[in-house]
Amino acid sequence: MKKLLGTLAGVVLIALSGQAFADEATEIGEKIYNRAFGRGCGTCHDIASNPQLSALIKAGTLDRAKFETTLREGKGGMPKALDTIMELGPVKKSGYGETQAIDALYEYLKNK
């Protein structure tokens, strides 16, 4: 019985820690979106005439690989953004590397 309770407690802790990590990543992603370039990504991407990132991700038009490439290389009027993202306070404070920061932003947009 004690073993069963110990196992259940472990499973609950793992589930909760995974949820906490997901919440942290979403929070960091939102901060990136709102703070990048000092004015936030939404300054351009929340305007009807520009790519609506959240809608493109949800529709499957903008996959994770294309998203990363655009952040790294820029595209059209979109400047390279990864260096700017990595300099943001919340990203530095979290200790996120490039992949984690991109994942956080992508997940935020997917759920926005």
C-alpha positions as CSV (number, residue, x, y, z in Angstrom):
1,M,0.0,0.0,0.0
2,K,2.8,2.4,0.9
3,K,4.5,1.6,-2.4
4,L,1.4,2.3,-4.3
5,L,0.9,5.7,-2.6
6,G,4.5,6.6,-3.2
7,T,4.1,5.8,-6.9
8,L,0.9,7.8,-7.2
9,A,2.5,10.7,-5.4
10,G,5.5,10.5,-7.8
11,V,3.2,10.5,-10.9
12,V,1.3,13.5,-9.6
13,L,4.5,15.4,-9.0
14,I,5.8,14.7,-12.4
15,A,2.5,15.8,-14.0
16,L,2.4,19.0,-12.0
17,S,6.0,19.8,-12.8
18,G,5.3,19.3,-16.5
19,Q,2.4,21.6,-16.3
20,A,4.5,24.2,-14.4
21,F,7.1,24.0,-17.1
22,A,4.5,24.4,-19.8
23,D,3.0,27.4,-18.0
24,E,6.5,29.0,-17.6
25,A,7.2,28.5,-21.3
26,T,3.9,30.0,-22.3
27,E,4.6,33.0,-20.0
28,I,8.1,33.5,-21.5
29,G,6.6,33.2,-25.0
30,E,4.1,35.9,-24.2
31,K,6.8,38.2,-22.8
32,I,8.8,37.7,-26.0
33,Y,5.8,38.5,-28.1
34,N,5.0,41.6,-26.1
35,R,8.6,42.9,-25.7
36,A,10.7,42.0,-28.8
37,F,12.1,45.1,-30.5
38,G,11.0,47.2,-27.6
39,R,7.4,47.4,-28.9
40,G,6.5,43.8,-29.3
41,C,5.8,41.5,-32.3
42,G,2.1,42.5,-32.3
43,T,3.0,46.0,-33.5
44,C,3.3,44.4,-36.9
45,H,1.7,41.0,-36.6
46,D,-1.6,42.2,-35.1
47,I,-2.2,44.5,-38.1
48,A,-4.6,42.9,-40.6
49,S,-2.4,43.6,-43.6
50,N,0.5,41.6,-42.0
51,P,0.9,37.9,-41.4
52,Q,-1.2,36.8,-38.4
53,L,1.2,34.4,-36.8
54,S,-1.3,32.7,-34.4
55,A,-3.7,32.0,-37.2
56,L,-1.0,30.7,-39.5
57,I,0.3,28.3,-36.8
58,K,-3.2,27.1,-35.9
59,A,-4.0,26.5,-39.6
60,G,-0.8,24.5,-40.1
61,T,0.6,27.0,-42.6
62,L,3.5,28.1,-40.5
63,D,5.2,25.1,-39.0
64,R,7.9,25.2,-36.3
65,A,10.8,24.8,-38.8
66,K,9.6,27.7,-41.0
67,F,9.0,29.8,-37.9
68,E,12.5,29.3,-36.7
69,T,14.0,30.0,-40.1
70,T,12.2,33.3,-40.3
71,L,13.3,34.3,-36.8
72,R,16.9,33.4,-37.7
73,E,17.1,34.8,-41.2
74,G,14.3,37.3,-41.5
75,K,11.9,37.4,-44.5
76,G,10.5,40.2,-46.5
77,G,9.9,43.1,-44.1
78,M,10.6,40.9,-41.1
79,P,14.1,41.5,-39.7
80,K,16.2,38.8,-38.1
81,A,14.8,38.5,-34.6
82,L,16.6,35.8,-32.7
83,D,19.4,37.9,-31.4
84,T,16.9,40.5,-30.2
85,I,14.8,37.8,-28.5
86,M,17.8,36.3,-26.8
87,E,18.7,39.7,-25.3
88,L,15.3,40.1,-23.6
89,G,15.3,40.1,-19.8
90,P,12.8,37.3,-19.4
91,V,14.7,35.1,-21.7
92,K,18.0,35.8,-20.0
93,K,16.5,35.4,-16.6
94,S,14.9,32.0,-17.5
95,G,18.2,30.7,-18.8
96,Y,16.6,29.6,-22.0
97,G,18.7,28.8,-25.0
98,E,17.7,29.7,-28.5
99,T,15.6,26.5,-29.1
100,Q,13.7,26.9,-25.8
101,A,13.0,30.6,-26.6
102,I,11.7,29.7,-30.1
103,D,9.6,26.9,-28.7
104,A,8.2,29.2,-26.0
105,L,7.2,31.8,-28.5
106,Y,5.7,29.2,-30.9
107,E,3.7,27.6,-28.2
108,Y,2.4,30.9,-27.0
109,L,1.3,31.8,-30.5
110,K,-0.3,28.4,-31.0
111,N,-2.4,28.9,-27.9
112,K,-3.1,32.6,-28.3
